[in-house]
Amino acid sequence: MLGTFKAIRIDKAEKGTTAALTEFDEAELMEGDVTVRVEWSDLNYKDGLAVTGKAPVVRRFPMIAGIDFAGTVEQSSHPQWKPGDKVVCTGWGMGETHLGAYAEKARVKGDWLVRLPEGMSARDAMAIGTAGFTAMLAVLALEKQGITPAAGPIVVTGAAGGVGSVSTAVLSKLGYHVIASTGRASEADYLKSLGAAEVIDRAELSAAAKPLAKERWAGGIDSVGSTTLANLLSMTKYGGAIAACGLAGGMDLPSSVAPFILRGVCLLGIDSVMCPMAPRKAAWQRLARDLDSRKLVEITHEIGLDEVIAAGGRILAGQVRGRIVVKIP
């Protein structure tokens, strides 16, 4: 029998959008071959944009917000999944073009799901979420490029945020000398507790970038974009690489070709939304192995579904440290 369930619903309004916690009719769920009882979700920058309406990330209405979930399969016609299976889903347009995760139920394609890694709880999976998954994809990209701990320091921008926190924790555990860049000086102790060897003010990376500047790091993970990314590139050592995965500072890149053609620097693009299944599974397995669960506790703060909309405003204002997990219901 079909019924209703709690969900954060986004509707089109005369000016922009509206978001509210309400009852959603199960009959309105979109097509998919697996129905999941959602137990945990999280809050990402993109979720903040969606629930506040600050950017047009939602592409259909009504929409259930939320781009990540972890939970238990209730029904499945997909050959890989059966009721009782513990699964994780991140990306694939959830919360944008497909009804998302801030709900007690979700119906998705079975091909989007990853089995919850052994020894990892659903809550831990969402403490990681898209932010942590993206961070690990960036680490894997740097490794593939040959950037080892012996190559030199790694810079992480937006270090106190979700991607930055997980990047710092993972890189330090792997033996890298991590330089954490943040605009919040008060977070220095927090970042050092995650393993940062140095903490620098983001102002060092906010001025107009020179074509080439003094070489400071072998690589980096950047979630800011714009002038910050341009500065990272100009300061990267010969043969180094920067993994770019965010645009909190803007979509532009006021740089030049100099770092690429004079120092052989590589700019590595990181996409977590449509990432193919093989690297997706590999990243989750590496997260289970290379992310210290004790540091994950330090990174994470828990809220309820009724607190998501307010928290969305805080994450856009740069007031959120680390990761926020959402208990559902």
Summary of the structure (lengths in Angstrom):
residues: 329
radius of gyration: 19.7
end to end distance: 19.9
largest distance: 65.6
contacts: 1194
relative contact order: 0.16
helix: 34%
strand: 29%
